[in-house]
Amino acid sequence: MAKKKPDMSDIFAKTEPEGAAEEQPDPVKSIGVGLRESEWVKFETVADELGTNRHSLAKYALRDFLRRYEAGEIQTETRKTLPDL
């Protein structure tokens, strides 16, 4: 049996069933990332080599970085950017 399509006569009507928001405690938030053209080409090349798409590769790379950062595997350096006055 085909799934019933939502009523789209009101463009501001909710499209998710009631209670759906409570089921997802950590909602997904979309972000944009600016890359140089050469970085974009490399990124697409890696995604093609891995047989995946850019979205999946970016999601994996960022989540891997966050996991490693929280585990203390990534060292950061703090330095002053303004000269002493």
C-alpha positions as CSV (number, residue, x, y, z in Angstrom):
1,M,0.0,0.0,0.0
2,A,1.3,3.4,-0.9
3,K,2.3,5.8,1.9
4,K,-0.2,8.7,2.3
5,K,1.2,12.0,1.1
6,P,1.0,15.0,3.4
7,D,-1.5,17.8,2.6
8,M,0.7,20.5,1.0
9,S,-2.0,23.1,0.5
10,D,-0.5,25.1,3.4
11,I,3.2,25.7,2.8
12,F,3.7,26.6,6.5
13,A,2.0,23.4,7.8
14,K,4.2,20.9,9.8
15,T,5.3,18.0,7.6
16,E,6.4,15.7,10.5
17,P,3.9,13.8,12.5
18,E,3.3,15.0,16.1
19,G,5.9,13.8,18.5
20,A,8.6,13.3,15.8
21,A,10.7,16.1,17.2
22,E,10.9,14.5,20.6
23,E,12.2,11.3,19.1
24,Q,15.3,13.1,17.9
25,P,17.1,14.5,21.0
26,D,20.1,15.8,19.0
27,P,18.8,17.4,15.8
28,V,21.0,17.7,12.8
29,K,22.1,21.2,11.9
30,S,23.4,22.0,8.4
31,I,26.6,24.2,8.0
32,G,28.4,25.5,5.0
33,V,32.2,25.3,4.6
34,G,34.2,27.4,2.2
35,L,37.1,25.7,0.5
36,R,39.6,26.9,-2.1
37,E,38.9,25.6,-5.6
38,S,42.0,23.3,-5.4
39,E,40.8,21.9,-2.0
40,W,37.4,21.3,-3.5
41,V,38.9,19.4,-6.4
42,K,41.0,17.3,-4.0
43,F,37.9,16.7,-1.8
44,E,35.9,15.5,-4.7
45,T,38.7,13.3,-5.9
46,V,39.0,11.6,-2.5
47,A,35.2,11.1,-2.3
48,D,35.3,9.5,-5.8
49,E,38.3,7.3,-4.8
50,L,36.4,6.1,-1.7
51,G,33.2,5.5,-3.7
52,T,31.2,7.9,-1.6
53,N,29.7,11.4,-2.0
54,R,31.0,14.7,-0.7
55,H,28.3,14.9,2.1
56,S,29.3,11.5,3.6
57,L,33.0,12.3,3.4
58,A,32.6,15.7,5.0
59,K,30.4,14.3,7.8
60,Y,32.9,11.5,8.4
61,A,36.0,13.8,8.4
62,L,34.4,16.3,10.8
63,R,33.1,13.7,13.2
64,D,36.5,12.0,13.1
65,F,38.2,15.3,13.9
66,L,35.8,16.0,16.8
67,R,36.3,12.5,18.2
68,R,40.1,12.8,18.0
69,Y,40.1,16.3,19.4
70,E,38.0,15.3,22.4
71,A,40.2,12.3,23.0
72,G,43.3,14.7,23.2
73,E,44.8,13.2,20.1
74,I,45.0,16.6,18.3
75,Q,47.4,19.1,19.8
76,T,46.5,22.8,19.4
77,E,48.7,25.8,19.8
78,T,47.6,29.1,21.2
79,R,49.5,32.2,20.2
80,K,49.0,35.9,20.2
81,T,47.8,37.4,17.0
82,L,48.1,41.1,17.9
83,P,51.5,42.7,18.8
84,D,52.0,43.9,22.3
85,L,51.3,47.6,22.7
